[in-house]
């Protein structure tokens, strides 16, 4: 005992004060100030030489405490050779740091560790007991950790994400434990939802959206005691766009790959989230000009003849609502001073729809018009069959003539080529082959003309019957195809759309009122269409059917 007391004269102590501020696992531990007062009192009473004091707010459950590591480095450098702490668990609650201290005691770098309860010397029994204290502390931490992990897992399985609620949501800390949940932040929820939906259109970059959110919507983050109340930063918005929490699923712990279905109100759908991920993964800035519009490239300016283009515009109302509008206007490439105004998409499509309605025919009209045209084509087809028969007969004659020509040329009587020389054979063969080729082409062309007339008429009537419906429910590509098919020379002048209808549709448009008025009389024709009823049908729509007849019958007949 005397030896130990004499050694105090040469011992230099580092005092270490620690509490955990990262969680509440050590609520019973003395505060740092209390630890400091107790260690200084002990130093005065026992005449201990404290050469430096270290304090740290960090859990000892894991390694990596910066102040602790600095202190151990300075001990290794010889600045001190003893430690003064309130309790051994202040030094370590993990095996690595505990083994670190004991190894220094083994080598004599640390000669003793003094606490308020006892002193651990560099002796086998004392090293055993201090290791036991470290082990007990670790076991205590592990047990508490297991309890906490089980509680957190149960909380996750119930759909409540542990930790701070993401931007746009709020925690409910005032509720008793077990009944707390994450609720939407009414002050920020809708603004962020708008940003999500705008991002999903593919028309805006993240930089554009952060500026719109902060500057136009006046967005501010939630105010905490020491931080918050500021504009949302760009990196935070990127994290929001990558967080599955916003469509109702969360990962806990982060990076673990374990996902849970949340009980909170989703801000967006899973489809919106997936779409935003694809947009972000493109790695390029999305600009509004890359958006696909239905009618660009089809219409010209009626004033300067330049192309008509389109763009989206955002309008903010005083009540906070946001509206997206699409406008079609002249590019101004032929005349930068062109004063042709812009027209809203809704106005343009109303005009297109009105055009489709002018050519629309009732389904019953389509049915009986096709039957009437079939009867009308019967004579054309019979004439065509006669022409085909004559062509086939002529081809047979030419084939026979070609065979006789070859036989004569190869015969024994013509060995000296006195009857038919090579030049004469070649000339006659080319003549026959040429006529055969012309006949073959003519037959194919006639057959195509005979078949295409009725098919084209069917397609035109089908188009006219369903164009209005397709226009109302079709995709962008459908609407573009409809407008391309109905006419040509499309132009916008003084916000009015002008179209030169293709001939079949022009006939239908010219006779629109007559078709609508005469359609009820078609009920008399139900039950079959013979010649007499064909004539009845023709008498109902005489002018229109004459126009269709001249337009649709096979060319050249």
C-alpha positions, 0 to 999 in steps of 0.5 A: 500500500505504501508503494502505491501511495508513493507512486501518486507523486509521479502519476499524471492524470487525464480526467475524462468526462462523457455523456451520450447525447445521441440517444437516451440510453444513459439517463442515469449517468452524471452530467459532464459538469457533475462529473467534473466537480466530483473528479476535481474534489477527488483530486484535491482530497487525494492530491492527484495531478490532473494535467488535462481534462477531456469532455465528450458528448458521444455514445461509447457503445461503438468505436470512433469517439474523436476526443477519446481517441485523441486522449489515448494518443496523447497518453501513448505520447507520454503526456499522462500515465493515469486516467481519472473517470467517474465510472469505468463505463465512461471509458468504454462500452465496447470490446475494442476500446476496453481492450485498448485500455487494458493493453496500455495497462499491460505495457505500463503506458497506463499505470492506473485508472481511478474512479469514485468507487475504486482504483484499477492498477496494472495488476492481473486482478484489477485488469480482470475487474475493469474488463468485467466492468467494460463487459457488464457495460457492453452487456447492458448496452446490448440488452438496451439496444436489443429492446430498442431494436425490437420496439423499433421493428414493431413500430415499423411493422405497424407502419410508423417510421422511427425518427424525424418525419420527412419534409411535408410531414410532422411527428406527433410527440405529444401523444403517449408512446405507442400511439404516435404517428406521422401526419401530413404537414398542412403548411407544406404538404400540397406545395411539395405534391405540386412539385412532385407532379410537375417533376413527373411531367418531364418538362422541368429540371430540379433546379427549375423546380427548387426556384419555383418552390422557394421563390414563387411558392415561398416555401420554408422548411419547418422551424426547430429550436436551432435550425429551420425556417429557411428555403429548401436546398437543392440537395434536399429536394433531390433526396425527397425525389429519391425517398419512397416514403412519399408514396407510402413505403419506407426503408428502416434502417436506411440502407438495410434493404428492409422496407415497410408499408407506412400508415401515413398518407402518401403524397404521390402514387407509386407510378408517379414515383417510378416516373420521376426515378426514370426522369432523374436517371436520364442524367440530362436536363429536361426542357419544355421544348422536348415535350411532344405536342399533338399538332406541331409540324402540321399547321402553318401560320396563316399570316407569314406561312411559318410553322406553328409551334407549341409550349406550356405555360404555368399561371399562378392564381392568387388563391395559390392554385397552379394551372398549366396551359398549352398554347400554339403560336407562330415560330416567327422564323420567316417573319420575326415581326409576325403579329399572329396571336397564340391560341389555347390548346382547348380552343384549337381542339374545339375547332378540330372537333367541329370539323370532325363533327361536320364529316361525321355520319351515323353508323346506320348511314355507313352500313347502307352507303357501303351496301349501295356502293357494292351494288354500284360497283357490281357493273364495274366489277363485271366489266373488269372481269371481262377485261381480265378474261380478254387479257388472259386470252391474249396472253395465251396467244402470245405464249403460243407465239413465243413457243412457235418462234423458239421451235422454228429457231431451234429446228433442223430446217433452220440449222443454217439460220436461213429461215430465222436468224439470231437477230430476227429471233431476238427482235421478235422475242423482245416484242413478245416479252414486252407485250406479255410484261405489259399485259401482266402489269395491266392485269395486276393494276386493274385488279388492284383498282377494282379491289381498292375502290370499295376498300378505300370507301369503307375506310373513309366511311369508317373514319367519318363514323368514329372520328369524333369519338377517336378525337375525344379519347385518343392519344396524342399520336391518334389525334395527330393521325386524325388531323393528318388524314382528314385534310391538308393545307392546315393554317391558323389565321386570327386564331381560326383553323383552316383545313382543305378537306380531302375530297370524300370528307369535303363531300360529307361536309357539304352534305352534312345537313342532308345526311342527318335529315335523311338518315331516319328514312333509312329504316325503310331499307332494313331487311336487305338491299336489292336494286329497288331499294338501292334506287330508294337509297340513291333518291334519299342522298342523290347529290352526295352519292353522285359525288362519292361515285365519281370520287371512289370508283376505280380510276380508268374505268 
